[in-house]
Amino acid sequence: MNRTILTIGPFDSSGATGIIADIKTFQTFRVYGAPVATSVIAQNTQGIQAVFPVPMEFVGQQIEAIVSDMPLHGVKLGFLSSSSNIEIIASLLNALKIKAPIMLDPVIYNHEGQRLLQPDGVEALKGKLIPLCFAITPNTAEAKELSGVEITDINSAKEAAKVIYQLGAKNVVITGGDLKEVRALDLWYDGSHFHIFEAPRISSKNTLGLGATFSSIIIALIARGLSMGESIEKAKQYIAKAMQHPFQIGKGLGPLNHTIPM
């Protein structure tokens, strides 16, 4: 476990999403996770009750504390709650001259479809943060927000991926769990070629933290030296296993089971 990933995002009291899910994922995939909290969320399996933003000055102090002490092999960015937060994080990453690959999970909505990031925040993602990223992993709703393309099938997902790629990310992975396809399809665009990853659809109520875990697996494996394609394939395999080995936590939508082995 000699690879370190800086993960920046919310602390979720349910333990299902945000930097808590990231740390669980990194532990499973044998990399060291250094978490920075941008907000504290009162959340359970039934929804979000409140969000308390961490002062950005202190967020900066957390990031500087890690960067000054630990060599980084990857950076994971999760939910950033406002345009000002996004702009400050982007300026910090630039100022600190972080060279490690940056993975962005561009959280705009929660699992219930509730908007978490306002339109000015989406514009800040597009203009300030995405150009710094090695990879970005939007779901279809997020990809629509970022590209302006209505996504209904794999062909429209390809059009959206092209638009998002032009924003500056080196790799665009659109997760297609919401596509009306027989199989679960994820689309990776590297600027030259499209790559489609297929898997059987799985019916499960244990899907909280799915997006955070998927992107965290990819950056963990990239940090360990795997290729982008290998990392996506292994991420899909692990997510399928985690969804098929549920456990009952809470009264609502359950979290992924991160206790299963890699």
Order of alpha helices (4+ residues) and beta strands (2+ residues): beta-alpha-beta-beta-alpha-beta-alpha-beta-alpha-beta-alpha-alpha-beta-beta-beta-beta-alpha-alpha-beta
